Amino acid sequence: MKVARSLLGKALVVVEHNNAKVSPATLAAVTAASKLGEVTALVAGKGSKSVVDEISKIQGIAKVLAVDSAEYEHGLPENFAPLVKKVQDENKFTHIVAAHTTFGKGVLPRAAALLDTQSVSDVIGVKDENTFLRSTYAGNALASVKSSQALNILSVRPTSFDKAAQGGSASVAQVAATGESGLTKWLADEVDTSGKPDLTSARVVVSGGRGLKAPENFKLLYSLADKIGNCAVGATRAVVDAGFVSNDLQVGQTGKIVAPELYIAVGLSGAIQHLAGMKDSKVIACINTDPEAPIFSISDYGLEGDLFDAVPKLIAGL
Amino acid sequence: INAEYMGTPSECLFFFEMTLKALVSIKRVIDYTVKVRVRPDKLGVIKDNVKHSCNPFDEIAVEQAVRMKEKKLVGEIVAVSIGGPKSVEVLRGSALALGVDRAIHVKLPSDNDDVESLAVAKILHKIAEKEKPDVILTGKQAIDDDSCAVPQMLAGLLGWSQATFISELEVAGKTAKICRETDAGMQRLEVSLPSVISCDLRLNEPRYAKLPEIMKAKKKPLQEITADSLGVSTQPKIQILEVADPPTRAAGRKVKTVEELITKLKTEAKVI
């Protein structure tokens, strides 16, 4: 992707990673940053050399700033924000960008406060170096905003930007660590290691709601997902609250925002807050016994029927 | 002074020294059930004659503070809300009526006025400097602006630990063990106090106000101040050029059978 030479901006992307690989969401942030000017990536972690190597080969990255130190192992904002401030003070970027994920949400606003900057969250479009489109009111009001700040700090929605491809060759420079803040201690991460497709980047998503009636019925959706392939399973807030599935499956305004090629909504009515999380999907299909359910009004294909009858038929017929 | 605690003067003093002080920040927002519509002048959304209520995540923060007070972990709860005249409704109805001791209304000229997250954080910072809370609790994001920034910014300004998107909170002396909801699942942290805590959905289920408490709320102290009096400017750094409706999806069609659905997905939509 060519970067227009007229762009005078210098953007810093704060890379999200697990010390082994760059997160897919960060690759979307790189694309957004590329619209602003020359892109530098900041990798802070512990034992994260493979992350540095990977990001330095991503198209659009001109430079990588790296620091490897214990305090950055778990993405703690109390340790990351002072680092971002220091890197900013030393380099005077015009933009600091990260993905609007748990990590980005934790670090960027804290860094923005240290830099006395009003950050812009959940950016879904970049018009120019000062003008951005962001989502408000659960995606029901899209605000076009213009900043007069010398520094702009943006957290971008990963599904709104293509992931930057490989093919770059960036130089790497080491930066000094800013130390352990001593404010917060990481105890544990309880994450799903089953290797199932990631909800925010799967090509297809199948989601279940209250119509599933019991936790064990989610097996049906997992079977459907397996049959389809590269398909993740999502859920509504209601079934997460009820303990049917874990919170990281929640799709919605304050859960995950997804925009897959195909979203199949099974036994869910389509509350405003759920729609906010999936209405940008390319194709939406639904299965519901209630013909008045709001989900039908945004579905390209709606099947009025019993999911316990339809889903097994779908699995068999695909 | 918490009039409910009947003890000797020295017992009262001991109580306050051993318990934490909680500051809870709440926001009056358009109710989550409302289908929000963009204004004809496209500079905002229609708010006149539209149902408003306390931001749901802030209700969870209030509930958490009240539960901590019931467990005698917290001695005094102060609620603050930054907003126009009608914000007193959420301070009385969603805070004072639920067990919060007193309230501070940082009054904006109009109910249609918005304040950016950084300015909100600066206002809360000034209030915290005066009130000296041990924990500041608020919702993880406001469902109108969806910025999800104030708690993190406030923690940065204060130099405190931040515990965001929490679903579990266990205070133990000078630290708190928290569980928070993340993209990948859950994360457990131990944060030092004082701390800024932002509450997620599953932390608790807020109670409803009962009539005796609603009556008592009318007599609880509610102080009105301005952002100016705190030395904080509410001048926006970001200008809203236009607020637009999201792209509408074309109405779809109903299919009659699973077979028809499969055919359409394969041959028409070509996604399978």
Interface residues (C-beta under 8 A of the other chain):
Chain A: H74 L76 P77 E78 A81 T101 T102 F103 K105 G106 V107 L108 P109 R110 A111 A112 A113 L114 D116 T117 Q118 S119 V120 S121 D122 T131 S135 T136 Y137 A138 G139 N140 A141 L142 A143 S144 V145 K146 S147 S148 Q149 G182 L183 T184 K185 W186 L187 A188 D189 E190 V191 D192 T200 V204 I228 R237 V240 D241 S246 N247 D248 Q253 T254 K256 E261 L262 I272 Q273 K279 K282 V283 I284 A285 P291 F296 S297 I298 S299 D300 Y301 G302 L303 E304 G305 A310 K313 L314 G317 L318
Chain B: I30 Y32 T33 K35 V36 V38 G44 V45 F57 E116 S117 L118 A119 A121 K140 Q141 I143 D144 D145 D146 S147 C148 A149 V150 Q152 M153 L154 A155 G156 L157 W160 S161 Q162 A163 T164 F165 S167 K177 E181 T182 D183 A184 G185 M186 Q187 R188 L189 E190 V191 S192 D200 L201 R202 P236 K237 I238 Q239 I240 L241 E242 V243 A244 D245 P246 R249 A250 A251 G252 R253 K254 V255 K256 T257 V258 E259 L261 I262 K264 L265 A269 V271 I272
